[in-house]
Amino acid sequence: MRVAIAGAGAVGRSIAGELLENGHEVLLIDKAPTAISVERVPQAEWLLADACEITSLDEAALQGCNVVIAATGDDKVNLVVSLLAKTEYGVPRVVARVNNPKNEWLFNESWGVDVAVSTPRLMSALVEEAVSVGDLVRLLRFSHGDANLVELTLPPEAALVGTRVGEVAWPQDTSLVTIIRGTRVLTPSKDDVLEAGDELLFVAAQAREEQLEDLLSVRREDA
């Protein structure tokens, strides 16, 4: 997979390093000469250019990229890069960094963004995830379909403890994607039995989050 990253600061370089370790081709783009530190990520391709300029993106051959990551420290730049990548070059997957949570509402498909990653929001979500049991925590927002990656740790008193996954009437537009049980990561099957303390990860429509939280957190009333 070929990935272009706009922004060769600490965030961009860190992402590039991870992708390279996983066997992907990476191009780092930055307009600041001081940011071009080839020796820090020598396996990557480097381009000194303004990623908001069409001529620069032509030089980067963005049409040949599978993914573009807008990772600069400027939300305006990240939005422009995302829009150009999607509309001018038809890049299948565009991921954008949100620096100011107040701007998060802009990072959607109308600006070409498939996935918006807000570092402040993610950090606060991870704190909530670490201390919350029985509360739904939103970890990541997907622009397409108004869906979110959400997590809930199943409390001992939850109605569904001891229930098989296949027996649960999950809300519409909701998918259980992973069960984290201790040190194990499980791909859910219909025969897996939910246990207290399970960390459940879902992709769910935002409109279904409250319904999902109620289903997972409330004990059934005695008949």
Backbone as a chain_set.jsonl record, in Angstrom:
{"seq": "MRVAIAGAGAVGRSIAGELLENGHEVLLIDKAPTAISVERVPQAEWLLADACEITSLDEAALQGCNVVIAATGDDKVNLVVSLLAKTEYGVPRVVARVNNPKNEWLFNESWGVDVAVSTPRLMSALVEEAVSVGDLVRLLRFSHGDANLVELTLPPEAALVGTRVGEVAWPQDTSLVTIIRGTRVLTPSKDDVLEAGDELLFVAAQAREEQLEDLLSVRREDA", "coords": {"N": [[0.839, -1.193, 0.0], [0.502, 2.219, -0.835], [1.219, 5.228, 0.773], [0.669, 8.635, 1.333], [1.841, 11.261, 3.316], [0.977, 14.309, 4.562], [2.774, 16.686, 6.125], [5.536, 16.621, 7.972], [6.298, 16.622, 10.595], [6.733, 15.709, 14.078], [4.495, 14.047, 14.492], [3.778, 13.19, 11.868], [6.162, 11.886, 11.089], [6.275, 9.847, 12.975], [3.999, 8.328, 12.344], [4.748, 7.567, 9.776], [6.99, 5.947, 10.308], [5.789, 3.755, 11.64], [4.139, 2.734, 9.596], [6.001, 2.038, 7.65], [7.393, 0.003, 8.968], [5.48, -1.898, 8.832], [5.569, -2.652, 6.245], [4.708, -0.926, 4.205], [4.695, 1.528, 1.519], [5.864, 4.826, 1.828], [5.383, 8.302, 1.501], [6.574, 11.346, 2.539], [5.517, 14.672, 2.906], [6.355, 18.057, 3.068], [6.427, 21.604, 3.446], [8.315, 23.05, 4.739], [11.732, 23.566, 4.886], [13.233, 22.906, 7.153], [11.856, 20.809, 8.211], [12.398, 18.644, 6.695], [13.818, 15.87, 7.307], [15.556, 13.598, 6.421], [17.258, 11.674, 7.463], [15.998, 10.802, 9.753], [13.821, 9.246, 9.038], [14.762, 7.253, 7.024], [13.9, 5.322, 5.203], [11.677, 6.261, 3.963], [10.131, 8.095, 1.225], [10.783, 11.505, 0.373], [9.455, 14.798, 0.033], [9.908, 18.107, -0.636], [7.622, 20.43, -0.518], [4.553, 22.304, -0.974], [1.719, 21.001, 0.285], [-0.78, 21.919, -0.223], [-0.907, 22.802, -2.748], [-1.776, 22.199, -6.1], [0.134, 21.601, -8.067], [2.201, 20.565, -6.531], [1.039, 18.262, -5.514], [0.607, 16.903, -7.843], [3.246, 16.359, -8.507], [3.781, 14.656, -6.445], [2.388, 12.497, -7.253], [-0.241, 11.8, -6.399], [-2.5, 10.477, -7.227], [-1.809, 7.859, -7.38], [-1.806, 6.884, -4.841], [-2.965, 4.901, -2.129], [-3.83, 5.725, 0.318], [-4.157, 8.865, 1.903], [-2.777, 10.899, 4.375], [-3.508, 13.621, 6.28], [-1.589, 15.345, 8.254], [-0.666, 17.665, 9.453], [0.032, 20.429, 11.713], [-1.904, 22.312, 11.424], [-5.214, 22.939, 11.13], [-6.638, 24.053, 8.986], [-4.976, 23.615, 6.782], [-4.976, 20.816, 6.788], [-7.616, 20.267, 6.111], [-7.797, 21.328, 3.507], [-5.897, 19.755, 2.143], [-7.111, 17.252, 2.431], [-9.514, 17.602, 1.006], [-8.575, 18.117, -1.605], [-7.188, 15.724, -2.096], [-9.246, 13.853, -2.173], [-11.195, 14.866, -4.041], [-9.799, 15.787, -6.335], [-7.926, 13.819, -6.91], [-9.007, 11.379, -6.337], [-8.409, 9.69, -4.151], [-8.715, 6.705, -2.341], [-8.891, 6.484, 0.499], [-8.915, 8.802, 3.041], [-7.366, 10.247, 5.73], [-7.504, 12.449, 8.449], [-5.897, 14.691, 10.647], [-7.129, 16.252, 13.539], [-6.537, 19.174, 15.129], [-7.62, 21.144, 16.806], [-10.285, 20.569, 18.844], [-12.659, 22.025, 18.54], [-12.936, 22.363, 15.87], [-13.717, 19.984, 14.868], [-16.188, 19.309, 13.769], [-16.048, 20.086, 11.139], [-14.576, 18.201, 9.817], [-15.467, 16.1, 7.777], [-17.196, 14.104, 5.265], [-17.843, 16.016, 3.364], [-15.628, 17.558, 3.172], [-13.906, 15.749, 2.191], [-12.922, 13.942, 4.019], [-12.423, 10.769, 5.346], [-11.816, 9.518, 7.769], [-11.541, 11.102, 10.838], [-9.169, 12.137, 13.156], [-8.907, 13.141, 16.325], [-6.586, 14.204, 18.461], [-6.664, 15.368, 21.153], [-9.333, 14.653, 21.856], [-9.223, 11.883, 21.584], [-7.35, 11.21, 23.554], [-8.714, 11.993, 25.88], [-10.857, 10.256, 25.668], [-9.587, 7.795, 25.969], [-8.766, 8.005, 28.606], [-11.279, 8.035, 29.86], [-12.113, 5.503, 29.06], [-10.389, 3.927, 30.489], [-11.187, 4.199, 33.111], [-13.905, 3.892, 33.259], [-16.703, 1.827, 33.743], [-19.364, 0.209, 32.317], [-20.218, 2.459, 31.017], [-20.654, 3.99, 27.873], [-18.035, 4.726, 25.701], [-16.829, 6.927, 23.348], [-14.508, 6.363, 20.907], [-13.529, 6.904, 18.31], [-14.401, 8.694, 15.371], [-16.083, 7.994, 12.381], [-16.439, 9.379, 9.212], [-18.082, 8.625, 7.036], [-21.37, 7.472, 6.818], [-21.991, 8.313, 9.354], [-20.92, 7.002, 11.614], [-19.451, 5.6, 14.599], [-16.561, 4.447, 16.415], [-16.945, 2.725, 19.284], [-16.665, 1.961, 22.806], [-17.316, -0.257, 25.498], [-17.06, -1.372, 28.804], [-18.125, -4.296, 30.163], [-20.163, -4.416, 32.935], [-20.381, -6.286, 36.083], [-23.072, -6.517, 36.853], [-24.501, -6.351, 34.546], [-27.136, -6.919, 32.176], [-26.592, -8.697, 30.126], [-24.534, -10.425, 30.808], [-23.255, -13.643, 30.637], [-24.686, -14.315, 28.428], [-24.976, -15.587, 25.105], [-23.335, -14.272, 22.219], [-24.686, -14.509, 19.784], [-27.317, -14.61, 20.6], [-28.137, -12.149, 21.292], [-30.147, -9.332, 20.734], [-29.008, -7.088, 18.962], [-28.887, -3.514, 18.521], [-30.13, -1.922, 15.519], [-27.911, -1.022, 12.817], [-25.518, -1.444, 14.151], [-22.508, -3.026, 15.094], [-20.742, -5.567, 16.65], [-17.372, -5.737, 16.963], [-15.013, -6.542, 18.235], [-13.937, -8.388, 21.099], [-12.308, -7.756, 24.028], [-10.674, -9.561, 26.329], [-9.182, -9.751, 29.205], [-5.899, -10.447, 28.491], [-6.442, -11.296, 25.994], [-7.551, -10.973, 22.595], [-10.499, -11.192, 21.021], [-12.215, -12.337, 18.153], [-15.514, -11.88, 17.656], [-17.84, -14.579, 17.809], [-20.999, -16.184, 17.162], [-21.336, -17.996, 19.197], [-19.799, -17.23, 21.337], [-19.66, -16.424, 24.78], [-20.704, -13.704, 26.681], [-18.831, -12.052, 29.194], [-18.463, -10.703, 32.509], [-16.567, -7.745, 32.771], [-15.555, -7.862, 30.23], [-14.205, -6.024, 27.526], [-15.897, -4.401, 25.133], [-15.912, -3.672, 21.751], [-17.471, -1.672, 19.393], [-18.71, -0.817, 16.136], [-20.848, 1.692, 15.52], [-23.866, 3.393, 14.632], [-24.331, 6.805, 15.399], [-26.839, 7.535, 16.319], [-27.717, 5.257, 17.526], [-26.326, 4.842, 19.836], [-27.167, 5.421, 22.495], [-29.203, 3.549, 22.852], [-27.703, 1.203, 22.609], [-26.009, 1.425, 24.839], [-27.89, 1.27, 26.921], [-28.798, -1.356, 26.536], [-26.535, -2.858, 27.214], [-25.911, -2.155, 29.795], [-27.94, -2.346, 31.68], [-29.578, -4.339, 34.057], [-31.7, -7.129, 33.497], [-35.129, -6.947, 34.367], [-36.677, -8.79, 36.974], [-38.861, -11.455, 36.162]], "CA": [[0.0, 0.0, 0.0], [1.248, 3.477, -0.899], [0.619, 6.235, 1.647], [1.28, 9.964, 1.359], [1.588, 11.962, 4.573], [1.243, 15.745, 4.524], [3.215, 17.088, 7.455], [6.654, 15.762, 8.357], [6.676, 16.881, 11.977], [6.859, 14.53, 14.929], [3.354, 13.163, 14.267], [3.919, 12.59, 10.55], [7.294, 10.951, 11.075], [5.917, 8.679, 13.785], [3.086, 7.52, 11.531], [5.54, 6.999, 8.68], [7.8, 4.859, 10.847], [4.924, 2.595, 11.89], [3.693, 2.176, 8.318], [7.155, 1.415, 7.003], [7.655, -1.256, 9.667], [4.454, -2.861, 8.4], [5.804, -3.011, 4.854], [4.051, -0.029, 3.256], [5.48, 2.607, 0.917], [5.456, 6.087, 2.451], [5.915, 9.574, 1.013], [6.377, 12.462, 3.465], [5.493, 15.964, 2.204], [6.35, 19.232, 3.944], [6.943, 22.783, 2.748], [9.368, 23.675, 5.553], [13.018, 22.876, 4.728], [13.708, 22.38, 8.439], [11.12, 19.581, 8.529], [12.894, 17.548, 5.845], [14.861, 15.181, 8.074], [15.616, 12.282, 5.776], [17.983, 10.721, 8.303], [15.115, 10.291, 10.807], [13.01, 8.178, 8.436], [15.48, 7.097, 5.755], [13.233, 4.407, 4.266], [10.561, 6.958, 3.315], [10.39, 9.109, 0.211], [10.572, 12.843, 0.921], [9.164, 15.82, -0.963], [9.824, 19.481, -0.133], [6.568, 21.045, -1.331], [3.337, 22.725, -0.281], [0.697, 19.996, -0.011], [-2.032, 22.588, -0.6], [-0.781, 23.214, -4.144], [-2.028, 21.125, -7.066], [1.388, 21.209, -8.728], [2.946, 19.732, -5.59], [0.389, 16.96, -5.425], [0.914, 16.24, -9.115], [4.613, 15.846, -8.377], [3.728, 13.535, -5.5], [1.608, 11.422, -7.89], [-1.223, 11.42, -5.388], [-3.485, 9.566, -7.802], [-1.328, 6.497, -7.19], [-1.795, 6.553, -3.413], [-4.131, 4.232, -1.553], [-4.241, 6.486, 1.495], [-3.503, 10.137, 2.2], [-2.938, 11.315, 5.772], [-3.245, 15.042, 6.5], [-1.106, 15.272, 9.635], [0.013, 18.895, 9.857], [-0.47, 21.06, 12.929], [-2.828, 23.373, 11.026], [-6.464, 22.321, 10.689], [-7.007, 24.574, 7.658], [-4.164, 22.879, 5.811], [-5.436, 19.429, 6.745], [-8.883, 20.235, 5.38], [-7.522, 21.557, 2.085], [-5.231, 18.554, 1.634], [-8.117, 16.186, 2.374], [-10.448, 17.883, -0.079], [-7.871, 17.917, -2.872], [-6.886, 14.3, -2.257], [-10.46, 13.107, -2.497], [-11.92, 15.354, -5.217], [-8.945, 15.95, -7.507], [-7.1, 12.652, -7.191], [-9.772, 10.162, -6.103], [-7.742, 8.798, -3.195], [-9.779, 5.918, -1.703], [-8.985, 6.646, 1.955], [-8.285, 10.037, 3.522], [-7.376, 10.369, 7.192], [-7.082, 13.806, 8.783], [-5.644, 15.036, 12.052], [-7.828, 17.423, 14.066], [-5.738, 19.748, 16.198], [-8.511, 21.858, 17.708], [-11.568, 19.857, 18.884], [-13.751, 22.894, 18.103], [-13.034, 22.254, 14.408], [-13.981, 18.587, 14.505], [-17.414, 19.207, 12.972], [-15.727, 20.33, 9.731], [-13.828, 17.078, 9.251], [-16.418, 15.09, 7.344], [-17.061, 13.744, 3.855], [-17.939, 17.197, 2.502], [-14.241, 18.019, 3.003], [-13.104, 14.631, 1.698], [-12.331, 13.191, 5.135], [-13.046, 9.493, 5.678], [-11.63, 9.31, 9.21], [-10.946, 12.247, 11.53], [-8.536, 11.727, 14.411], [-8.669, 14.274, 17.209], [-5.712, 13.739, 19.532], [-7.21, 15.687, 22.474], [-10.537, 13.862, 22.128], [-8.826, 10.494, 21.751], [-6.711, 11.067, 24.861], [-9.749, 12.042, 26.915], [-11.629, 9.024, 25.546], [-8.802, 6.704, 26.543], [-8.849, 8.161, 30.058], [-12.606, 7.561, 30.233], [-12.162, 4.058, 28.835], [-9.596, 3.263, 31.522], [-11.801, 4.302, 34.433], [-15.357, 3.746, 33.174], [-17.305, 0.513, 33.556], [-20.792, 0.359, 32.098], [-20.5, 3.675, 30.254], [-20.184, 3.939, 26.495], [-16.988, 5.711, 25.425], [-16.597, 7.098, 21.915], [-13.069, 6.394, 20.662], [-13.165, 7.391, 16.987], [-15.542, 8.997, 14.517], [-15.959, 7.762, 10.956], [-17.277, 10.36, 8.531], [-19.098, 7.982, 6.195], [-22.411, 6.753, 7.523], [-22.182, 8.867, 10.692], [-20.651, 5.899, 12.536], [-18.369, 5.8, 15.555], [-15.996, 3.31, 17.126], [-17.256, 2.953, 20.687], [-16.214, 0.9, 23.701], [-17.971, -0.361, 26.788], [-16.628, -2.485, 29.636], [-19.349, -4.912, 30.665], [-20.135, -4.526, 34.4], [-20.887, -7.582, 36.581], [-24.53, -6.527, 36.977], [-25.113, -6.145, 33.23], [-28.152, -7.897, 31.799], [-26.142, -9.661, 29.112], [-23.486, -11.317, 31.304], [-23.663, -15.033, 30.505], [-25.472, -14.479, 27.207], [-24.213, -15.808, 23.883], [-23.378, -13.134, 21.298], [-25.706, -14.742, 18.766], [-28.655, -14.526, 21.179], [-28.417, -10.753, 21.633], [-30.817, -8.523, 19.701], [-28.256, -5.842, 18.895], [-29.592, -2.439, 17.808], [-29.86, -1.76, 14.094], [-26.749, -0.182, 12.487], [-24.531, -1.673, 15.206], [-21.765, -4.264, 14.874], [-19.712, -5.917, 17.624], [-16.212, -6.098, 16.149], [-13.939, -7.15, 19.031], [-14.059, -8.555, 22.546], [-11.012, -7.815, 24.708], [-10.892, -10.278, 27.588], [-7.858, -9.872, 29.801], [-4.851, -10.206, 27.492], [-6.872, -11.896, 24.73], [-8.387, -10.212, 21.673], [-11.365, -12.192, 20.408], [-13.147, -11.998, 17.075], [-16.749, -12.461, 18.19], [-18.667, -15.531, 17.084], [-22.33, -16.25, 17.765], [-21.314, -18.895, 20.349], [-19.042, -16.645, 22.447], [-20.487, -15.998, 25.904], [-20.24, -12.443, 27.247], [-18.432, -12.167, 30.587], [-18.232, -9.447, 33.223], [-15.215, -7.236, 32.561], [-15.218, -7.834, 28.802], [-14.219, -4.739, 26.827], [-16.589, -4.637, 23.868], [-15.739, -2.599, 20.776], [-18.518, -1.665, 18.386], [-18.929, 0.259, 15.185], [-22.277, 1.941, 15.702], [-24.409, 4.689, 14.245], [-24.431, 7.664, 16.577], [-28.216, 7.541, 16.798], [-27.982, 4.008, 18.241], [-25.417, 4.7, 20.971], [-27.91, 5.383, 23.76], [-29.882, 2.251, 22.889], [-26.674, 0.195, 22.846], [-25.572, 1.556, 26.229], [-28.957, 0.728, 27.766], [-28.816, -2.812, 26.376], [-25.366, -3.458, 27.824], [-25.66, -1.706, 31.161], [-29.075, -2.489, 32.589], [-29.974, -5.709, 34.373], [-33.091, -7.458, 33.199], [-36.029, -6.99, 35.525], [-37.177, -10.131, 37.259], [-40.197, -11.706, 35.623]], "C": [[0.877, 1.246, 0.0], [0.49, 4.551, -0.118], [1.399, 7.537, 1.541], [0.872, 10.659, 2.647], [1.963, 13.423, 4.403], [1.556, 16.213, 5.938], [4.281, 16.148, 7.964], [7.185, 16.122, 9.734], [6.738, 15.585, 12.762], [5.722, 13.533, 14.682], [3.494, 12.441, 12.931], [5.031, 11.564, 10.483], [6.975, 9.685, 11.861], [4.985, 7.748, 13.018], [3.855, 6.822, 10.415], [6.361, 5.807, 9.154], [6.995, 3.594, 11.073], [4.514, 1.92, 10.581], [4.831, 1.463, 7.597], [7.488, 0.072, 7.642], [6.665, -2.34, 9.251], [4.501, -3.139, 6.899], [5.147, -2.123, 3.815], [5.04, 0.989, 2.685], [4.95, 3.938, 1.446], [6.156, 7.262, 1.795], [5.566, 10.654, 2.023], [6.498, 13.775, 2.7], [5.478, 17.092, 3.232], [6.971, 20.404, 3.191], [8.078, 23.466, 3.501], [10.677, 22.913, 5.387], [13.524, 22.261, 6.026], [13.007, 21.071, 8.823], [11.612, 18.38, 7.731], [14.105, 16.922, 6.535], [14.956, 13.744, 7.587], [16.27, 11.246, 6.681], [17.108, 10.127, 9.4], [14.207, 9.17, 10.301], [13.606, 7.889, 7.062], [14.776, 6.199, 4.741], [12.109, 5.097, 3.496], [11.053, 7.794, 2.144], [10.063, 10.473, 0.82], [10.33, 13.829, -0.218], [9.028, 17.172, -0.275], [8.842, 20.229, -1.013], [5.402, 21.427, -0.441], [2.199, 21.781, -0.675], [-0.662, 20.6, -0.339], [-2.025, 23.04, -2.058], [-0.965, 22.013, -5.077], [-0.737, 20.65, -7.725], [2.23, 20.307, -7.832], [2.357, 18.329, -5.528], [0.526, 16.18, -6.725], [2.298, 15.6, -9.047], [4.657, 14.638, -7.449], [2.994, 12.331, -6.067], [0.554, 10.872, -6.937], [-2.265, 10.436, -5.925], [-3.073, 8.104, -7.653], [-1.3, 6.052, -5.739], [-3.091, 5.869, -3.0], [-4.712, 5.018, -0.39], [-3.47, 7.796, 1.529], [-3.809, 10.493, 3.648], [-2.558, 12.782, 5.878], [-2.883, 15.208, 7.967], [-0.387, 16.53, 10.082], [-0.594, 19.417, 11.151], [-1.46, 22.168, 12.669], [-4.099, 22.734, 10.464], [-6.883, 22.789, 9.302], [-6.25, 23.828, 6.575], [-4.672, 21.449, 5.673], [-6.752, 19.288, 5.982], [-8.661, 20.401, 3.877], [-6.872, 20.324, 1.46], [-6.242, 17.421, 1.46], [-9.049, 16.379, 1.19], [-9.801, 17.65, -1.437], [-7.61, 16.431, -3.127], [-8.105, 13.525, -2.737], [-11.068, 13.549, -3.83], [-11.071, 15.427, -6.47], [-8.203, 14.675, -7.89], [-7.803, 11.326, -6.902], [-9.12, 9.177, -5.162], [-8.815, 8.035, -2.4], [-9.975, 6.201, -0.218], [-8.21, 7.891, 2.382], [-8.477, 10.139, 5.026], [-6.819, 11.74, 7.545], [-6.932, 13.989, 10.284], [-6.415, 16.301, 12.413], [-7.032, 17.952, 15.254], [-6.59, 20.441, 17.253], [-9.866, 21.163, 17.717], [-12.753, 20.705, 18.442], [-13.957, 22.819, 16.59], [-13.477, 20.869, 13.942], [-15.195, 18.451, 13.595], [-17.168, 19.424, 11.481], [-15.143, 19.093, 9.043], [-14.781, 15.934, 8.905], [-16.286, 14.88, 5.84], [-17.197, 14.939, 2.92], [-16.573, 17.833, 2.281], [-13.321, 16.872, 2.587], [-12.512, 13.746, 2.768], [-13.12, 11.906, 5.377], [-12.965, 9.216, 7.175], [-10.939, 10.537, 9.787], [-10.413, 11.78, 12.876], [-8.208, 12.978, 15.207], [-7.843, 13.799, 18.391], [-6.236, 14.115, 20.914], [-8.427, 14.845, 22.823], [-10.171, 12.405, 22.371], [-8.196, 10.265, 23.116], [-7.743, 11.086, 25.978], [-10.599, 10.782, 26.885], [-10.891, 7.848, 26.172], [-8.768, 6.777, 28.068], [-10.194, 7.637, 30.55], [-12.682, 6.046, 30.136], [-11.452, 3.316, 29.953], [-10.307, 3.238, 32.874], [-13.301, 4.029, 34.428], [-15.754, 2.289, 32.954], [-18.803, 0.727, 33.403], [-21.184, 1.607, 31.341], [-19.904, 3.551, 28.862], [-19.191, 5.069, 26.253], [-16.74, 5.753, 23.924], [-15.106, 7.278, 21.673], [-12.7, 7.073, 19.349], [-14.423, 7.626, 16.175], [-15.198, 8.706, 13.065], [-16.918, 8.7, 10.235], [-18.397, 9.708, 7.739], [-20.101, 7.227, 7.056], [-22.652, 7.24, 8.936], [-21.984, 7.793, 11.75], [-19.461, 6.218, 13.422], [-17.831, 4.453, 16.027], [-16.184, 3.58, 18.611], [-16.869, 1.732, 21.509], [-17.048, 0.93, 24.967], [-17.418, -1.568, 27.525], [-17.854, -3.03, 30.362], [-19.268, -5.084, 32.19], [-20.723, -5.845, 34.867], [-22.404, -7.662, 36.622], [-25.252, -6.369, 35.646], [-26.069, -7.28, 32.888], [-27.593, -9.025, 30.941], [-24.999, -10.563, 29.575], [-24.012, -12.753, 31.263], [-24.473, -15.333, 29.259], [-24.563, -14.708, 26.009], [-24.402, -14.621, 22.934], [-24.503, -13.284, 20.285], [-27.128, -14.639, 19.275], [-29.074, -13.082, 21.472], [-29.085, -10.05, 20.452], [-30.143, -7.15, 19.664], [-29.066, -4.771, 18.167], [-29.224, -2.431, 16.326], [-28.666, -0.829, 13.908], [-25.671, -0.257, 13.562], [-23.824, -2.997, 14.949], [-20.713, -4.438, 15.97], [-18.498, -6.43, 16.854], [-15.113, -6.816, 16.933], [-14.367, -7.297, 20.481], [-12.643, -8.645, 23.105], [-11.264, -8.404, 26.091], [-9.528, -10.559, 28.215], [-6.804, -9.514, 28.772], [-5.238, -10.737, 26.117], [-7.713, -10.925, 23.923], [-9.182, -11.215, 20.859], [-12.161, -11.601, 19.254], [-14.468, -12.662, 17.412], [-17.387, -13.474, 17.238], [-19.998, -15.63, 17.813], [-22.346, -17.116, 19.021], [-20.508, -18.353, 21.525], [-19.997, -16.141, 23.52], [-19.881, -14.736, 26.51], [-19.973, -12.611, 28.743], [-18.269, -10.782, 31.205], [-16.778, -9.025, 33.037], [-14.769, -7.253, 31.121], [-15.231, -6.39, 28.302], [-14.773, -5.005, 25.431], [-16.41, -3.429, 22.965], [-16.773, -2.759, 19.664], [-18.262, -0.578, 17.353], [-20.436, 0.476, 15.178], [-22.656, 3.31, 15.171], [-24.615, 5.529, 15.507], [-25.839, 7.64, 17.172], [-28.547, 6.293, 17.617], [-27.172, 3.877, 19.528], [-26.159, 4.589, 22.3], [-28.615, 4.041, 23.933], [-28.896, 1.13, 23.203], [-26.213, 0.229, 24.3], [-26.611, 0.988, 27.186], [-28.966, -0.8, 27.72], [-27.695, -3.466, 27.181], [-25.245, -3.182, 29.313], [-26.741, -2.06, 32.148], [-29.412, -3.948, 32.803], [-31.427, -5.939, 33.996], [-33.916, -7.44, 34.489], [-36.533, -8.423, 35.723], [-38.589, -10.293, 36.742], [-41.198, -11.89, 36.766]], "O": [[1.863, 1.327, 0.732], [-0.707, 4.757, -0.315], [2.625, 7.551, 1.644], [-0.299, 10.649, 3.025], [3.119, 13.748, 4.132], [0.712, 16.143, 6.832], [3.99, 15.014, 8.345], [8.371, 15.952, 10.016], [6.79, 14.498, 12.186], [5.947, 12.323, 14.663], [3.347, 11.221, 12.865], [4.866, 10.496, 9.892], [7.358, 8.584, 11.463], [5.158, 6.529, 13.037], [3.643, 5.64, 10.143], [6.42, 4.779, 8.479], [7.443, 2.494, 10.747], [4.538, 0.695, 10.469], [4.632, 0.402, 7.005], [7.824, -0.885, 6.945], [6.964, -3.533, 9.307], [3.603, -3.774, 6.346], [5.035, -2.518, 2.654], [6.077, 1.274, 3.284], [3.739, 4.153, 1.504], [7.364, 7.23, 1.56], [4.393, 10.858, 2.332], [7.448, 13.979, 1.944], [4.672, 17.075, 4.163], [7.907, 20.235, 2.409], [8.731, 24.36, 2.964], [10.736, 21.727, 5.713], [14.171, 21.214, 6.007], [13.506, 20.317, 9.659], [11.285, 17.236, 8.049], [15.241, 17.369, 6.378], [14.502, 12.809, 8.246], [15.885, 10.076, 6.672], [17.427, 9.063, 9.93], [13.866, 8.254, 11.05], [13.013, 8.245, 6.043], [15.033, 6.306, 3.542], [11.64, 4.574, 2.485], [12.227, 8.157, 2.071], [9.182, 10.587, 1.672], [10.919, 13.713, -1.293], [8.148, 17.366, 0.563], [9.181, 20.622, -2.129], [5.271, 20.948, 0.686], [1.769, 21.764, -1.829], [-1.595, 19.878, -0.692], [-3.01, 23.592, -2.548], [-0.38, 20.951, -4.865], [-0.533, 19.452, -7.918], [2.894, 19.391, -8.316], [3.084, 17.336, -5.495], [0.557, 14.949, -6.718], [2.497, 14.461, -9.468], [5.457, 13.721, -7.635], [2.972, 11.266, -5.449], [0.463, 9.667, -6.7], [-2.84, 9.657, -5.165], [-3.907, 7.209, -7.788], [-0.822, 4.959, -5.436], [-4.173, 6.222, -3.469], [-5.917, 4.988, -0.139], [-2.278, 7.835, 1.223], [-4.953, 10.402, 4.094], [-1.418, 13.152, 5.598], [-3.761, 15.212, 8.83], [0.427, 16.474, 11.004], [-1.609, 18.906, 11.624], [-1.828, 22.897, 13.59], [-4.053, 22.062, 9.433], [-7.425, 22.005, 8.523], [-6.831, 23.45, 5.558], [-4.785, 20.932, 4.562], [-6.967, 18.296, 5.286], [-9.27, 19.695, 3.073], [-7.257, 19.901, 0.37], [-6.222, 16.716, 0.451], [-9.338, 15.434, 0.458], [-10.412, 17.051, -2.322], [-7.792, 15.945, -4.243], [-8.002, 12.652, -3.598], [-11.419, 12.709, -4.659], [-11.567, 15.157, -7.564], [-7.885, 14.469, -9.061], [-7.255, 10.262, -7.191], [-9.25, 7.966, -5.338], [-9.724, 8.653, -1.846], [-11.103, 6.162, 0.275], [-7.014, 8.017, 2.122], [-9.601, 10.119, 5.528], [-5.789, 12.153, 7.013], [-7.739, 13.501, 11.075], [-6.365, 17.297, 11.69], [-6.873, 17.263, 16.261], [-6.316, 20.338, 18.448], [-10.548, 21.161, 16.692], [-13.764, 20.154, 18.006], [-15.024, 23.169, 16.087], [-13.595, 20.624, 12.741], [-15.227, 17.567, 12.738], [-17.972, 19.003, 10.649], [-15.215, 18.966, 7.821], [-14.888, 14.946, 9.631], [-15.371, 15.414, 5.212], [-16.714, 14.886, 1.789], [-16.379, 18.567, 1.311], [-12.098, 17.009, 2.626], [-11.685, 12.885, 2.47], [-14.333, 11.944, 5.588], [-13.926, 8.737, 7.777], [-9.892, 10.963, 9.299], [-11.114, 11.113, 13.638], [-7.349, 13.771, 14.822], [-8.347, 13.063, 19.239], [-6.257, 13.254, 21.794], [-8.551, 14.372, 23.952], [-10.735, 11.76, 23.254], [-8.463, 9.255, 23.766], [-7.663, 10.292, 26.915], [-11.018, 10.285, 27.93], [-11.501, 7.004, 26.83], [-8.745, 5.749, 28.745], [-10.258, 6.893, 31.528], [-13.24, 5.384, 31.011], [-11.851, 2.214, 30.327], [-10.056, 2.352, 33.69], [-13.909, 3.945, 35.494], [-15.207, 1.609, 32.087], [-19.438, 1.351, 34.254], [-22.363, 1.805, 31.048], [-18.785, 3.066, 28.695], [-19.471, 6.227, 26.56], [-16.471, 4.724, 23.305], [-14.504, 8.229, 22.17], [-11.673, 7.747, 19.271], [-15.389, 6.868, 16.268], [-14.148, 9.12, 12.574], [-18.086, 8.802, 10.611], [-19.534, 10.178, 7.764], [-19.721, 6.437, 7.92], [-23.446, 6.639, 9.66], [-22.784, 7.68, 12.679], [-18.581, 6.996, 13.054], [-18.547, 3.452, 16.037], [-15.646, 4.552, 19.141], [-16.76, 0.622, 20.989], [-17.437, 1.993, 25.449], [-17.312, -2.655, 26.958], [-18.533, -2.302, 31.088], [-18.407, -5.811, 32.685], [-21.488, -6.47, 34.132], [-22.973, -8.74, 36.449], [-26.478, -6.265, 35.614], [-25.851, -8.435, 33.253], [-28.056, -10.163, 31.015], [-24.536, -11.397, 28.796], [-25.086, -13.041, 31.792], [-24.902, -16.468, 29.051], [-23.501, -14.095, 25.906], [-25.485, -14.042, 22.856], [-25.192, -12.316, 19.962], [-28.063, -14.586, 18.476], [-30.216, -12.822, 21.852], [-28.633, -10.166, 19.312], [-30.632, -6.184, 20.25], [-29.855, -5.098, 17.281], [-28.145, -2.878, 15.937], [-28.427, 0.05, 14.736], [-24.996, 0.732, 13.851], [-24.475, -3.989, 14.621], [-19.889, -3.55, 16.188], [-18.586, -7.447, 16.166], [-14.364, -7.61, 16.364], [-15.067, -6.444, 21.026], [-11.867, -9.512, 22.702], [-11.973, -7.821, 26.911], [-8.819, -11.479, 27.81], [-6.807, -8.406, 28.236], [-4.452, -10.642, 25.174], [-8.491, -10.15, 24.479], [-8.613, -11.997, 20.096], [-12.713, -10.506, 19.362], [-14.544, -13.89, 17.453], [-17.461, -13.254, 16.029], [-20.109, -15.203, 18.962], [-23.263, -16.998, 19.834], [-20.524, -18.947, 22.603], [-21.013, -15.515, 23.218], [-18.689, -14.699, 26.816], [-20.762, -13.218, 29.466], [-17.973, -9.812, 30.508], [-15.869, -9.849, 33.135], [-13.709, -6.715, 30.803], [-16.145, -5.626, 28.611], [-14.18, -5.748, 24.648], [-16.715, -2.302, 23.353], [-16.925, -3.831, 19.079], [-17.669, 0.457, 17.66], [-21.205, -0.436, 14.871], [-21.879, 4.261, 15.246], [-25.023, 5.014, 16.549], [-26.005, 7.715, 18.39], [-29.552, 6.273, 18.327], [-27.323, 2.887, 20.244], [-25.815, 3.755, 23.136], [-28.623, 3.469, 25.023], [-29.209, 0.218, 23.968], [-26.044, -0.819, 24.924], [-26.264, 0.304, 28.15], [-29.124, -1.456, 28.75], [-27.9, -4.527, 27.771], [-24.545, -3.906, 30.021], [-26.487, -2.075, 33.353], [-29.521, -4.712, 31.844], [-32.273, -5.059, 34.154], [-33.455, -7.861, 35.55], [-36.776, -9.155, 34.764], [-39.416, -9.389, 36.864], [-42.383, -12.112, 36.518]]}, "num_chains": 1, "name": "protein.A"}
